[in-house]
């Protein structure tokens, strides 16, 4: 297992840091319900006041359930998250917590994750996570793979295709090295034009902040090189989609409470680990609304066979040991990998929803059942009682709407606005007339 490098982040005086580091501007940023990053560019001369009072935004203009009559949404920068943009070091980036009337708003994704972390802390637990970010490098118009020579049917780990994108990948990796994230590998993934970059795990909020910044950085550096980075779950129907697998472990001090050397099922999980997995399984259909949050997500989950021969995504609610055909994989003692999330997931709500489901499992001591040591892609049809994942975004949103456990933990103040947003997206999708409909039904 990779070495733990959790570090305490401490607040800093942003004005002093600007003078010391040569920062001329600050991006005071936050992530809205849809996962989009919003920001204001603030000159260093004004940062002292912004650090004390926050930056005001019209919340209605972002993806929140607010109206033009509501007062400012105030983004309070978390100075401990300060990052100088590696590709533009005169600019400092900051994650923010959202307030209105001086109170943290429930709709704020980062606020929601903080609430789940606090709930875990009351149980004496620190939740540590890591994510595997997959993305495509495309032409600027997003219509084709950026590398026309990257066309092998089995392109995973293709050394030549990886090296043709050396300048982009290493610039991103060098940035992570400079930032102290301890990246440890970069590879060409299963689809043509697809890559994955990994950095070491940490506490859930640290991982979420880094995940947000990574997506921003990858897009910015790709654009600098004349390419477009996309985390869209399924940009090409014949190619493997982009997942964002999440690795999870629970800690009390220096002790991993998920680990048990005497696990009779041989996976190396403790009772607490199995209960957490039980919560993920119990609430999987509702979790899809957060982990697979766009219409396109379900083209990855319910995908037909791809060029490479496998989708690498789950379609049933099952778990196993070191077996990538299941929704939850236990690759080693004391941790588990949730393979359901995709690249479109809001980094904060990804972590918050996983914590909510897992804590529900711990609090109710849910039993995940026995692991299945089979290939779900070829033998899954033989498991008649395995719950299937939702077929579309509407089914996932309806599951979330009626899930008492996730509602109770995340709160109506987050769940209701989120459902409103996703139903608006579904209705917009349904009002779109596709070329497939015209071809198939024009003469019916």
ABEGO torsion letter per residue (X at the ends): XBBBABBBBBBBBAAAAAAAAGBABBBBBBBBAAGBBBBBBBBAAAAAAAAAAEBBBBAAABBBBBBAABBBBBBBBBAAABBBBAABAABBBBBBBBBBGGBBBAABAAAAAAAAAAAAAAAGBBBBBBBBBBBBBBBAAGABBABAABABABABGBAAAAAAAAAAAAAAAAAAAAAGAGBABBBBBABBGBBBBBBBBBBAAAAAAAAAAAAAAAAAAAAAAGBBBBABABABAABBBBBBBBBBBBBBEABBAABBAABAAGAGBBAAAAAAAAAAAAAAAAAAAAABABAAAAAAAABBBBAAGBAGBBABBBBBBBBAABABBBABBGBBBBAABBAABBAAAAAAAAAAAAAAAAAAGBBAEBBBBBBAAAAAAABAABBBBBABAAAAAAAAAABAAAAAAAEAAAAAAAAAAAAAAAAAAAABBBAAAAAAAAAX
